[in-house]
Amino acid sequence: MSSIFMRIIGGEIPSYKVYEDDKTYAFLDIHPDTKGHVLVVPKVEVDRVYDLADEDYAALMATVKKLARHMEDVLGARTLIKVIGTDVPHAHVHLVPFDATWVPGRTLELGDEEMKEIAEKLRLG
């Protein structure tokens, strides 16, 4: 069975997409730490980031770099980069806007309209 991320990439489950290329897909986390919390995933399904083929790892990290800089420009906050890998068995990186409003361990509940607005603001490419 495919991970939830493969189902999101395939369009089976809707997402608030902010970026996509031939190797990666980035979308808003539906249980964000802060407004603008993005998940970046490779389009190949492997459990851990360090299990990715070198080419896929490089593509993932290039997208992380590109989006983190873009997020900082758009949101005016630093970007915390987290590789946790325990919640979904599919390699992924969290990009979390980090400012004075961030509270470790807290998640936000945002409505559909607010998520759409944030996704549009962060959309790249």
N, C-alpha and C positions, 0 to 999 in steps of 0.2 A: 504494500500500500504506500502511496506517495505521501510525503510529509505535507502539512498544511501549506508550507511555502511553495511546493511544486504546484499545488492546486491554485494558489494565488497567482503564480507566474503564468499558469495555463488559462487563467481567466474563469476558472470554475467557482472561485470564491472572490468576491469583489475586494478591491483595495484602494487606498488613496495613494496612487502611484506618483512619485516625484521624479523618477529617472529610470530609463531602461536602455540597454545596449545589447549587443549580441551575446555577452557573457554574464551580465549582471542585471539585477532588478532591485529598485529601492522604493520603499513605501513607508507611510506613516505607521507607527506602532499604535494599535488600537487601545493599548493600556499604557499611555506615555508617562515617562518620568516628568517631562516638561512639554510645553507646547512646541511642536516641531521635531519631536523624537522620531528618528528615521531608522528603519532596518534596511541593511544592504545585504543581499543574498546572491550567491552564485546561481547560475541557471542549471548547474549540475548538482545532483543530490548526493552529498557526502555529509557525514555526521559532524566532523570536526574541521576547523579551518586548516589545521596542519595536515589533514589528509587530502587536501586539494592538490591536483597536478600543478606544477610550477606556473604554467600559463594561466590557469584559472585563479590561482592565488594572486598572481600579479594583477590580473584584471580586477579582482575584488578590491585589492588595496588601492589600485588606481582610481576606482570609483569612490572609495571611501575618502581619498585625498581630495578629489574633485568636489564631491558633495560637502565635505566639511568646510572647505574654503568658501564655497557658495553659500552655505548656511550662515557662516560668520558674516559675510558681506550683507546678506539679506536681513538677518535677525539682529546683528550687532552684538552677539554674544559668542563667547568661546564655545568650542564643540568638544565635549567629552567623548572619547572613543572607547567603547567597551566590547570586549570579546568574552562572552560568558559561556555560551554553548550548553546550557543545561535544560532550557525550557522546550526547545524543539530540536529533534535530531537531524538538523540540516544546518550546515555552516552558515553563520551570519554575524554581522557586526552592527552594534548599536551606535548611532550618532545622536548624542543628547546635547541640545543647547544648554549651556552652563552659565548661569548668571546668579544674581543675588536671590532670585526666587526659587532656586533649586533646593529641594529638601531630599536628602538621601533616603531611599526606601519608599517614598510617596509616589503614588500613581494618580493620574488625573482621569476624570471621566468627562470627555468632551462630546458634544453633540455632532451630528452629521454635518450640519452647516458649517460649524467651526472647523471641523476636520477638512472639509472641502476648501475652505478659505486658506487654511494653512498649506494644504497640498498645492494649491494654485500659486501661492506666494513662493514656495520652495521649488516648484517645477523647474527642471533644468533640461534643456535640449529638446 
